[in-house]
Amino acid sequence: MHSRYYLGYDLGSSSVKVAIVDASTGENILSLHEPKHEMSILSEQNDWAEQDPNDWWTYLCQATKRILQESKIEASKIEAVGISYQMHGLVVVDSDGQPLRNSIIWCDSRAVDIGKKAFVDLTRERCVSSLLNSPANFTASKLKWVKENEPETYKKIHKFMLPGDFIAYKLTGSISTTNNGLSEGIFWDYDSNSVANWLLEYYGFNPNLVPKIVENFTDQAYISELASKETGLPKGIPITYRAGDQPNNALSLNVFNSGEVAATGGTSGVIYAVTDNKNSSEASRINHFAHVNYSSKKPTIGKLLCINGAGIMYRWLRNQSSAESYETMNRKASKIAIGSEGLVILPFGNGAERMLDNSNIGTQFCNINLNQHSKAHLYRAALEGIAFSFVYGMEILKNDNAQIKVIRAGNDNLFRSEIFAKTLATLIGYEIEIYNTTGAIGAARAAGLTDKDFERFGKNISNNDHVMTFKPIENKTPYLEAYQNWKTELEKQIKIK
């Protein structure tokens, strides 16, 4: 039997990752990224962040040629392509498909006030019930910023796209988007299950600017002759999947059904809970997006809660204390009792925290006893403080109709710390399953999901990627006492602000 393969891309803000997986088993054959250094982010003013979409394409072509060469896999054996991408960005193109300006990417906050005004004008009730979100600083508000501040550019716009739509366009010559993509940009009306034309009207957008909508896990478009020459991929193979990085991360971890949660613990932390309940009283602290398997018959929603101050806290401590490695820090922390003998760290020093109603309380070190506490106490208190912030976030999610039955996470950063993972598992009372996978591998595997056999897909992930499972510790009492102590300090700071 001839081997068959799928190719996956993950367009981040630092690099373009690409992976090839075996079509029958889901096994990762090779993963790599371009460029070797990080892609630059242009910031002409404070809180602005832009990238040139043509740079993404250049690096994607380089990465594709390289992976075909290094894997020694014949391009003709690649059967489909999947795409994951940085969420919430805006790409605008003219009638020739040329970008009219740099992409305004996810971490650019120039449109915050535009979104806040829209939330008031359109009313909280309508935004929450129909959009499931405040328009906030998402793609629709960024497009309004272009309309207001760059009218000559706006006049030339043929279509707007999300970053993944632009990659799909460059690969196929066909401009399209997905309903989950439109939901990320806050263009999607969940009541009518269609584009929110009333939002377009409010912002003064012509409905013709919206690309045609294609379904996931179907042949969305095919590699063009031009793209074939530039990438080395065979002409005619289909793109069958695209999704923003957080929904794609959930897919990579086999999170498709209500009660399943995907967690990531990098510089910032993300909790992404899948639900079939569209009712929400949270439009700002939690964001809601159509999940990758969303349909009108099965409206699966991803509830996303972001914690800015997570792994960055531990990294800062490592740098300041000149620790040799995270493993060294973890080992020293493990010798300290649960609760760090009263020392509390609130890790919120990475800008305004959405889950704290956009307040910026900074990082706080509380109750330090100069005769008692050491670096090891700081390490443990930091890990506990980050875990407690995840627990706090999960309480917000549970109070907003999210069920939690199982948590799955990548084998990265914070989840490599037993203290962090066991503290979290014990306080929430659920197992945390750890998997060795990436967004590019997930996107490659998703390219083969045209049969929508999610059960088989999940089994492949378990067979290939499962590393370990952290189980809750039976004696919760010291963990609960430490969490209550932490929460008391947090509530004091929130009152001060």
N, C-alpha and C positions, 0 to 999 in steps of 0.2 A: 504494500500500500504506500502511495506517495505521501510524503509529509506535506502538511498545509500549515499556513501561518497567518496570524493577524498582526497588524501594526498599530501601535497606539502613540499618540502625542500628548504631552502635557505642557501647555504654554504657561509658564510662570512669569513673574516679573524679574526673576534673576536669570533664568535660562529656559531653553526649549529642551524638554526631555523626550526621549523616544525609546520605545520598547518593542521587541518582537516576542510573541508567545506562540507556543505550539497550539494549533487549532483544536486538536482532539483532547489534550490534557490540561491546557491552560498554563503549562509550565513556562516560566520566563526563560527565554533563550539568551537574550542580551539586552541590556539597558545602557544608555549613555546620554550625555547632554552637550549642548553647544550654547554659547561659547564656553571656553575653558574658564575664563574670568566671568564675573557677573555682568549682565547687561546693565547699561547705565540707565538711570531714571533722571529725566530733565526736570528741574524745579526752578522755573524763572521767578517765581514769587513764593513766599511762605505758604505752606499747605497745598502747593500745586505739585502734581506728579504726572509726567507724560512720557510716552515712548513712541518711537516711529514704527508703525505696523510693518513697514517694509523691512525693518531690521529683523522682526520676528520671522518673516518669510525667508530671509537670507540664512538665518541660523537653522531654520527647519530644513531647508534644502541641504545644508552642510551636514546636519545630523543624520538625515535620511541616507545620503550617499555613504557616510561613514559606517552606519550600522549595517547596511547591505554588504559593504566591503569586509568589515570585521567579523560579521556573523557567518560569512561565506554562504549565505542563503540566496538562492536564485530569486530575483525579484518576481518572476512569473509565479512563484509558489505562495505569494502573499495574496490573500483572498478578500480582505476588507480592512478598512481603516476606522479607528475611533479617535475622538478628539476631546481632551479635557483642557480647560483654559481658566485664566484668572478672571474672576467674576466682576460684574458691575462696570466694566470699562466701556468707553464709547469710541467707536470708529465711524467716521463719516466719509463716504466716497462720492465722486462725481459720476456722470453717466458712462464714463469709460472705466469705472471701477477703481480709479486712482484715489488714494487717501487725500483729502483736502487739507488736513492738518494732522498733527500728532494725535495719537490716542490719549484721551484723558482717562487714566487708569484708576483702579479700585481705590487706592489710598489717597487720591486727590480729593480735597474737601472744599473746593471753591463753590460748590453748589448747595452747601448746607442751608443757607438762608432761603434760597429758592424753594427747597423742599419743605422747610418749616412753614413758609407762607402758604404753600399749596395745602399743607395739612390743615391749616386754619380755614382757608378759603373753601376748600372742598368738604370740610367738616371731618372731624375725627371719626364720627359714626360711619360715614360713607367709605372712608379710606379703610377702616378696620374691617367692615363687612365685605367690601368688594375687592379691595387690593390686598387685604390681610397685612398691610404694612403702611407706615407713613411713606410718602414719596421720598423723604429724606435726601441723602446725598447719592442717590442711585442714578442709573443711566438716563432716565427720563429728565431728571433735574439737570444733569450735565448737558444734555442736548438743549434745554431751555437756556442755559448759560451761554452756549454758542450763539443761539438766536439773538440773545440780548446784547452780547458783547462783540460778536463777529458777524454782523448782518450780511456782509458781502460773501463770506464763506458759507453762511447758512443758505443763502439763495441758490448756491451751486449744488447743494446736497441732493443726490439721487436717492440714496438709501442710508439709513443708519444701521450699524451692526454692533454686536458684542464681539470681543476679541476672537472667540472660537468661530464665529460666523465668518469673520474675515479670513481665517486660515482655511475654512471649508471652501470659501469663494476662490481663494488663490489656487487651491488644489483642483477645483472643478470648473471654474468659470461661471458657476451658478450662484446667485445671491439668494440666501435663504436664512431662516432662523428657526427656533423651536419654541414651543409654548413654555418649556422650563426656562429657556433663555430670556424670553420676554418677561417672565415672572421675576427673574433676577434684576431686570432693569426697571421693574415696577410699571410695566405696560399692560399687565394681564388682569382681566376682570374675572374673578372666580365665580361670580353669580351668573354671568351670561356665558362663561366658559369661552371667552373670545377676547380680542384686543379691547382695552378700555378706551373706547372712542371718546367718552366724556372727559377723560384725562387729556387725550390728544387735543381736544377742543379747548380745554382750559389753558393748556400751554401754547395753543396756537400752532400745532403741528398738522401738516397735511397728512391724512391717513396713507397716502401713496408712499410716504417715506418708510413705512413698515415693510420689511422683506416678506416674501411668501413664507408660510409656515410649513415645516416638514416634521414628520414623526420620527421619534427615536426607534431604533431596532428595525428600521426599514432601509431600503436603498434610497438615501437622500439625494445623492448626486454621484457623478463618476469622475475619476481622475482624467483630466483633459490632456490633449496631446502636448500642449505647452508645459503643463506641470510635470508630465512624464519626462520631458527633456531636462527639466530643471532639478528634479528629485531622483530620477532613476527608477521611479515606480512605474509599473505597467499601466498603460492607458486603459481606461474602462473599468478598473476595480472600484467597487462602491465605497463611499463613506456611509456608515450605517448608524453612527452614534456621535453625539456631542453633548457635553454638559460642563457646567461650572465646576471649579476644583473641589468645593466642599460636597456637593451632591455626588460628584464622581468619586471622592474619597469614600463616601458612604457605600457606593456601589462596589468599590474595590474591597471593602470589608464585609460584603454580603449583607448590607443593611437595606432592606427593601420594604419591610412590613411594619405595621403599627406596633410599637413597643420595642423596636430595635433602635439602638443608639450608636452612632459613630463618634468617637472622641479623638482629638489630636492635641498633642502637648508640645508644641514648638515654642518659638519666641512668644507667641500668643497662644491661647488655648481655644478650642472650638468644641462645643457640644452640639451635635446635629441629631435631633430625635425625629423619627418618622412617625407620622400619625395620619389617620383618615378622618380626623375631626377638624373641621375648618373654623370652629368657634375659637376666638381668641380675644382676650382683653388687653393684650400686649402688642402695641404696634411699633414701639420704639426700642424697648429692652430686648425683644426677641424679633427676629426677621423670619418671614415665611416664604418659601419658594416651592414651585411645582417640582416634585421629585422626578428622578429620571424615568420612573415607570408610571408617571401621572397620566390619567386619561379621564374623560368625562364620566365613564362608567365607574372608574376606580380612582377618585381624586386623592392621590397620595401626596401629602404635604411634608416637606422637610422644615422643621422648626429649628432655626439656627441661633445659638447664643454664643457670643464671642467674649473672651476674657483677654483684654490686651496685656495685662501684667501677669504672665505665666513663666515660661522658661527663661525669659529675659531677666527675671529676678535672680534665678540660680546662676545664670551666666555672669551677671554683674558681681555676685558674691564671689564667684570663682576668680574673676579678674582682680577684684580688690584684695582678695586674700592670697593671691598668687598660688592657688591650689594647683597641684600637678595635673589632676584630671577630675572629671565628674565621679569616676569610680572611687577615687581617694576620698572625695567629699561624702559620697554615699556610705562608704565604710565607716568613716568617723561619726557620721550622723546616726548610724545604726547602734552605736554604743550609748546613745542618749535615750532616756526614758520617753515614752509617749507623752506628748504635751510639752516637751522641751523645758521641763521644770519651770513653767510659767512664762517663758519667753514667747512673745507673739510677734509674727511678722505679717503685715498686710502688704501684699505684693503689687499694689496698684500704682506703679510708677511709670507707666508707659502711655501717658495721655489719658484723656477722658474715658471713663468706663461706661459703655452703653448699659450694662446690667445694673449699674449704680445710678441710673437716670442721667447719664452723661456728666456726672460730677467727676472731678479730678482730685482725688484725696491724696495722691502721691503714695510713695512707699512709707510705711510706718514701722518702726521698731519699738515695741512696747514692753515695759516691765523688765528691762535689762538690769540684772544684779551684777555689779562690777566685780564682786567677790566670788560669784558662782558661775557665771556664764562664760563659755569659751567659743572658739570658732566652730567647734562641733555642734554646740547648741544652736548657733546661727544657721548652720547647714540644715539641721533637722527642722528648725522653726520655719525656714524658707520652704522646704518640701511640704511640710504640713500646711503652711499658709496657702500655698498654691493649690494643694488638694482640697482644702476647705473652701477656696474660692470656686472650685468646680462643684462641690457639694451645694454651695449657696446658689450657684447657677441652676443646678438640677432642681432645687426646690422651686425656683421661679418657673421652670418648665413644667414641673408636676402640677403647680397651682394654675397652670394655663392649659390644662387638658392633655398634657403629654403623658403617655404611659411609658414606663421604663421596665423592660423585662430582661434585656441583656445589653451589655456595653461591649463594643468591639473597638480596638485601637491598633494603630500601627506600632511596630517595634521601634519607636523612635524617641529620642530626647527624654522627656519626663517619664514615659512609661517603662523606661529601662531601670527606673529607681523603684525598688521593692517598697520602700517607705511610702512614696507617693501613691503607687498603685494599690497597696494594701490598705492604706488610710482611706482612700476613695472607695474601694470595694466594700470595706467594713461599714462605713457611714451610710452608704446608699443601699447596702444590703443586697447587692447583685454581683454576680461574677463579672470579671473583666477579661475578655478573650483577647490575646495579643497575636497579631499577624505580621508576617514579613512581606509587605507589598508596597507598591507605590502608585501614584496617580497614572503614570504612563502605562504600567502593567495593567491596571484596572481598565483604562480606556481601550487597550489592545484586546483584552478579554471581552469587553462589552461589544466590540465590533462583531463578535460571533454570536451575539444574543438575539439574532433575528427570529429564532423560534420562541423567544420569551420564556425559555425553560429556566426560571430563576433557581429552582431547586438543584438542578444539575450544575448550574453555574456556581452555586454556593458550595456544593460538595467539592468541586475542583479547588476552590479557595481553601477549604479545610484540609484537603489532601496535600496541597502544595505549600501552604503558608503558615499554618497554625504553629505558634512557637510555644505558648504556655497559657495557662488560665490562672488568674489571681482570684482566690475565693475569699469571701468575707471571714474575718476572724470572729470566733464565737463570743469571746468576752469583749463586748462593745464599750463597756463603761468608761475606760480611760480615754477612748477615742471621742465619745460623746462629750465628756467633761472638757477635753481639749478644744473641741469644736465650739462648745458653748462659750468658753473663755475667749476664743478668737472672735466669735460673732459679737460678743459684748463690746470688744474693742472697736470692731468695724462700725457698730451702731453709734458709738460715741463720736467717731470721726465724721459719719454721715450727718449727725446733728450739728456738728461744728460748721460743716459746709452749708 
